[in-house]
Amino acid sequence: MNKKISASHNATLVPDEVFHEAKGVQLYVSEAYQCHPVSFPNSQGLTKLSSDVIRERNHVPASARVICERHQIHMIPVTRVTAAEGKNSFKFYIVGLEKRIFLKDYPSACCMDGVCTIL
C-alpha cells in the first residue's frame, strides 16, 4: 500500500505521521483491475497527486496476480493557529475532523502542571 501526502504551504510543518492518523473527507475512490489517475478541474495539485500515486505504484512481480487495486483521495482539514502572550508567540495546528492538536516547540513556560490554557 502506498500513501502520499501533499500538504498546503500552511501545513508543511505538520509531519506526515500526523496526517496518516487523522480522519478526513473522502474526495475520490476507485476500485478496478488497474486504476487510472483522476483529474480535478479546479485543483492542479490534486490532479498531480493522483497522477504521481498511480505512476509510482508498487511493481508487481511476474509470479503474482493483481485482483484489484484501489485509488483513494482524502482531504484532511488543517487550521494553523498563532497564539501570543506578551512578547511570546507560537503556532499550533488543528488537524483532521477529530480536531487533534499538533504543537511543535510548544513553550512549556505557558503550561502549569501539564495543563495549558490557550486564549
Backbone as JSON, one array per atom type, in Angstrom:
{
  "sequence": "MNKKISASHNATLVPDEVFHEAKGVQLYVSEAYQCHPVSFPNSQGLTKLSSDVIRERNHVPASARVICERHQIHMIPVTRVTAAEGKNSFKFYIVGLEKRIFLKDYPSACCMDGVCTIL",
  "N": [[0.85, -1.17, 0.0], [0.61, 2.15, -0.88], [1.06, 5.4, 0.42], [0.62, 8.81, 0.03], [1.41, 12.11, 0.85], [0.29, 15.38, 0.42], [0.75, 18.45, 1.35], [-0.62, 21.71, 1.98], [0.99, 24.93, 1.72], [0.74, 26.14, 4.21], [0.67, 24.07, 6.0], [3.0, 22.6, 6.02], [4.78, 22.12, 8.11], [3.65, 20.19, 9.66], [4.1, 16.86, 10.52], [4.15, 13.94, 8.35], [3.21, 11.64, 9.65], [1.26, 12.54, 11.39], [-0.79, 13.24, 9.64], [-1.33, 10.69, 8.58], [-2.62, 9.48, 10.69], [-4.88, 11.0, 11.0], [-8.35, 11.79, 10.43], [-10.26, 12.41, 7.53], [-12.1, 13.9, 4.79], [-13.44, 11.92, 2.29], [-12.6, 12.35, -1.0], [-12.44, 11.06, -3.41], [-12.76, 7.77, -4.73], [-11.79, 4.74, -6.21], [-12.09, 1.49, -7.49], [-10.58, -1.05, -9.26], [-9.31, -3.34, -11.77], [-7.03, -2.15, -12.76], [-6.27, 0.99, -11.75], [-6.79, 4.39, -12.78], [-5.37, 7.71, -13.07], [-7.07, 10.52, -11.6], [-8.74, 13.46, -12.66], [-8.92, 16.68, -11.42], [-10.68, 19.41, -12.11], [-10.54, 21.94, -10.85], [-8.27, 21.9, -9.31], [-5.02, 21.7, -9.66], [-3.05, 20.66, -8.06], [-4.22, 18.41, -6.73], [-4.77, 16.85, -8.97], [-2.17, 16.37, -9.92], [-1.14, 14.99, -7.7], [-2.74, 12.65, -7.75], [-1.92, 11.57, -10.24], [0.81, 11.15, -9.7], [0.71, 9.21, -7.65], [-0.44, 7.01, -8.99], [1.48, 6.61, -11.0], [3.69, 5.9, -9.46], [3.09, 3.45, -8.39], [3.4, 0.28, -6.7], [5.66, -2.19, -7.95], [4.59, -5.12, -9.55], [5.43, -8.42, -9.17], [6.19, -10.88, -11.7], [5.31, -13.38, -11.0], [3.11, -12.93, -9.46], [-0.41, -12.1, -9.12], [-2.65, -9.58, -10.0], [-5.58, -8.72, -8.47], [-7.3, -6.67, -7.76], [-7.1, -3.13, -7.49], [-7.05, -0.19, -5.45], [-7.79, 3.23, -5.49], [-7.63, 6.04, -3.61], [-8.54, 9.29, -2.52], [-8.21, 11.59, 0.01], [-9.22, 14.47, 1.82], [-7.79, 16.3, 4.34], [-8.64, 18.46, 6.8], [-6.81, 21.32, 7.93], [-6.01, 23.64, 10.37], [-4.17, 26.46, 11.02], [-2.99, 28.0, 13.88], [-2.05, 30.95, 15.48], [-0.78, 31.95, 18.49], [-0.4, 34.3, 21.15], [1.24, 35.61, 24.0], [1.95, 38.3, 25.74], [5.19, 39.13, 24.79], [5.8, 36.72, 23.74], [5.14, 34.35, 21.25], [3.56, 31.65, 19.49], [2.92, 28.86, 17.25], [0.33, 26.54, 16.46], [-1.33, 23.6, 15.24], [-4.52, 22.51, 14.17], [-5.72, 19.48, 13.35], [-7.42, 17.39, 11.08], [-10.72, 15.81, 11.11], [-11.32, 15.03, 13.65], [-10.14, 16.91, 15.14], [-7.46, 17.04, 16.25], [-4.59, 18.24, 18.0], [-1.54, 19.55, 16.93], [1.56, 20.4, 18.1], [4.53, 22.09, 17.71], [7.58, 22.69, 19.2], [6.41, 23.76, 21.58], [5.93, 26.32, 23.94], [6.91, 25.62, 27.06], [6.74, 27.18, 29.3], [4.29, 28.34, 29.32], [2.63, 26.49, 30.34], [1.22, 24.89, 33.2], [1.73, 22.42, 35.46], [1.2, 20.58, 33.42], [-1.21, 21.37, 32.31], [-2.58, 23.32, 29.88], [-3.61, 26.5, 28.91], [-5.08, 28.13, 26.31], [-5.84, 31.1, 24.94]],
  "CA": [[0.0, 0.0, 0.0], [1.34, 3.43, -0.94], [0.36, 6.59, 0.89], [1.36, 10.01, -0.33], [0.86, 13.31, 1.48], [0.55, 16.65, -0.25], [0.24, 19.47, 2.28], [-0.56, 23.09, 1.53], [2.15, 25.64, 2.27], [0.49, 26.48, 5.62], [0.7, 22.87, 6.84], [4.19, 21.82, 5.74], [5.48, 21.76, 9.35], [2.98, 19.05, 10.28], [4.71, 15.63, 10.0], [3.28, 13.01, 7.63], [2.59, 10.69, 10.58], [0.04, 13.17, 11.93], [-1.81, 13.1, 8.6], [-1.69, 9.27, 8.45], [-3.52, 9.13, 11.78], [-6.04, 11.9, 11.01], [-9.52, 11.46, 9.6], [-10.63, 13.49, 6.62], [-13.24, 13.71, 3.9], [-13.08, 11.19, 1.08], [-12.94, 13.09, -2.21], [-12.49, 10.17, -4.58], [-12.38, 6.38, -4.55], [-11.99, 3.9, -7.39], [-11.56, 0.13, -7.4], [-10.57, -1.66, -10.58], [-8.13, -4.17, -12.0], [-5.95, -1.17, -12.81], [-6.85, 2.33, -11.59], [-6.22, 5.48, -13.57], [-5.39, 8.99, -12.35], [-8.29, 11.31, -11.7], [-8.48, 14.87, -12.97], [-9.73, 17.63, -10.69], [-10.6, 20.63, -12.92], [-10.25, 23.14, -10.05], [-7.11, 21.7, -8.45], [-3.87, 21.08, -10.32], [-2.33, 19.93, -7.03], [-4.84, 17.1, -6.56], [-4.57, 16.11, -10.21], [-0.78, 15.92, -9.91], [-1.03, 13.98, -6.66], [-3.35, 11.42, -8.27], [-1.03, 11.05, -11.28], [2.04, 10.67, -9.05], [0.41, 7.96, -6.93], [-0.64, 5.94, -9.99], [2.76, 6.39, -11.68], [4.65, 5.32, -8.53], [2.53, 2.25, -7.75], [4.35, -0.81, -6.48], [5.87, -3.14, -9.03], [4.0, -6.43, -9.28], [6.28, -9.45, -9.77], [5.54, -11.71, -12.74], [4.71, -14.56, -10.36], [1.91, -12.51, -8.72], [-1.58, -11.77, -9.93], [-3.42, -8.47, -9.48], [-7.02, -8.96, -8.47], [-7.96, -5.37, -7.74], [-6.4, -2.07, -6.77], [-7.94, 0.89, -5.01], [-7.18, 4.57, -5.52], [-8.46, 6.91, -2.78], [-8.02, 10.61, -2.19], [-8.89, 12.18, 1.16], [-8.81, 15.81, 2.2], [-7.74, 16.42, 5.79], [-8.59, 19.89, 7.12], [-5.76, 21.78, 8.85], [-6.12, 25.05, 10.75], [-2.98, 26.96, 11.7], [-3.35, 29.0, 14.88], [-0.94, 31.66, 16.09], [-1.18, 32.46, 19.79], [0.61, 35.17, 21.75], [1.07, 36.09, 25.36], [3.03, 39.28, 25.88], [6.1, 39.13, 23.64], [5.96, 35.35, 23.28], [4.11, 33.82, 20.35], [3.83, 30.32, 18.95], [1.91, 28.35, 16.33], [-0.04, 25.15, 16.55], [-2.21, 23.19, 14.14], [-5.66, 21.65, 14.46], [-5.64, 18.59, 12.2], [-8.41, 16.35, 10.89], [-12.1, 16.0, 11.55], [-11.39, 14.83, 15.09], [-9.56, 18.14, 15.7], [-6.26, 16.8, 17.06], [-3.69, 19.39, 18.02], [-0.12, 19.3, 16.75], [2.36, 21.53, 18.58], [5.98, 21.94, 17.56], [8.29, 23.67, 20.03], [5.45, 24.43, 22.45], [6.63, 26.96, 25.06], [6.46, 24.98, 28.29], [6.51, 28.2, 30.33], [2.87, 28.7, 29.31], [1.87, 25.4, 30.96], [1.43, 24.69, 34.63], [1.34, 21.06, 35.8], [0.71, 19.88, 32.24], [-2.47, 21.93, 31.84], [-2.31, 24.52, 29.09], [-4.77, 27.32, 28.55], [-4.8, 28.96, 25.15], [-6.97, 32.01, 24.72]],
  "C": [[0.9, 1.24, 0.0], [0.45, 4.53, -0.39], [1.24, 7.78, 0.55], [0.64, 11.21, 0.26], [1.24, 14.52, 0.65], [-0.09, 17.73, 0.61], [0.34, 20.85, 1.65], [0.61, 23.78, 2.22], [1.96, 26.01, 3.74], [0.65, 25.28, 6.55], [1.97, 22.05, 6.64], [4.97, 21.43, 6.99], [4.84, 20.58, 10.07], [3.57, 17.77, 9.68], [3.69, 14.72, 9.32], [2.55, 12.06, 8.57], [1.29, 11.25, 11.17], [-1.09, 13.05, 10.92], [-2.27, 11.65, 8.45], [-2.68, 8.85, 9.52], [-4.82, 9.93, 11.77], [-7.15, 11.39, 10.09], [-9.86, 12.68, 8.76], [-11.87, 13.14, 5.83], [-12.76, 12.99, 2.65], [-13.55, 11.96, -0.14], [-13.15, 12.18, -3.41], [-12.1, 8.76, -4.16], [-12.71, 5.61, -5.83], [-11.38, 2.54, -7.11], [-11.69, -0.49, -8.78], [-9.37, -2.58, -10.68], [-6.9, -3.28, -12.07], [-6.58, 0.22, -12.78], [-6.09, 3.34, -12.45], [-6.25, 6.76, -12.75], [-6.72, 9.71, -12.56], [-7.9, 12.76, -11.94], [-9.47, 15.73, -12.18], [-9.63, 18.97, -11.43], [-10.2, 21.88, -12.14], [-9.01, 23.0, -9.18], [-6.0, 20.95, -9.2], [-3.09, 20.24, -9.31], [-2.89, 18.53, -6.82], [-4.68, 16.23, -7.8], [-3.16, 15.55, -10.28], [-0.56, 14.83, -8.87], [-1.57, 12.64, -7.14], [-2.44, 10.78, -9.32], [0.24, 10.47, -10.68], [1.82, 9.33, -8.35], [0.27, 6.8, -7.91], [0.69, 5.6, -10.66], [3.75, 5.64, -10.77], [4.13, 4.06, -7.84], [3.59, 1.16, -7.66], [4.44, -1.72, -7.69], [5.28, -4.49, -8.62], [4.89, -7.48, -9.95], [5.5, -10.31, -10.75], [4.84, -12.92, -12.14], [3.42, -14.21, -9.59], [0.77, -12.19, -9.69], [-2.34, -10.64, -9.25], [-4.89, -8.82, -9.59], [-7.75, -7.63, -8.56], [-7.03, -4.38, -7.06], [-7.39, -0.96, -6.47], [-7.15, 2.19, -5.01], [-8.13, 5.5, -4.75], [-7.75, 8.24, -2.56], [-8.88, 11.18, -1.08], [-8.36, 13.59, 1.38], [-8.9, 15.89, 3.72], [-7.63, 17.91, 6.13], [-7.5, 20.19, 8.15], [-6.0, 23.26, 9.11], [-4.86, 25.43, 11.5], [-3.41, 28.09, 12.62], [-2.07, 29.62, 15.42], [-1.45, 32.27, 17.38], [-0.04, 33.31, 20.36], [0.22, 35.51, 23.17], [2.25, 37.03, 25.62], [3.88, 39.3, 24.62], [6.32, 37.73, 23.07], [4.8, 34.97, 22.36], [4.53, 32.44, 19.87], [2.68, 29.92, 18.04], [1.58, 26.91, 16.69], [-1.07, 24.87, 15.47], [-3.32, 22.3, 14.68], [-5.85, 20.81, 13.2], [-6.77, 17.57, 12.22], [-9.78, 16.69, 11.43], [-12.25, 15.8, 13.05], [-10.68, 15.93, 15.85], [-8.42, 17.87, 16.67], [-5.33, 18.0, 16.94], [-2.26, 18.92, 17.86], [0.63, 20.56, 17.14], [3.83, 21.22, 18.36], [6.62, 23.06, 18.37], [7.33, 24.46, 20.91], [6.17, 25.05, 23.64], [6.12, 26.43, 26.4], [6.21, 25.98, 29.42], [5.04, 28.6, 30.39], [2.01, 27.62, 29.97], [2.19, 25.31, 32.44], [0.88, 23.3, 34.97], [0.71, 20.33, 34.63], [-0.6, 20.38, 31.69], [-2.18, 23.24, 31.12], [-3.61, 25.22, 28.76], [-4.37, 28.23, 27.4], [-6.02, 29.81, 24.89], [-7.01, 32.47, 23.3]]
}
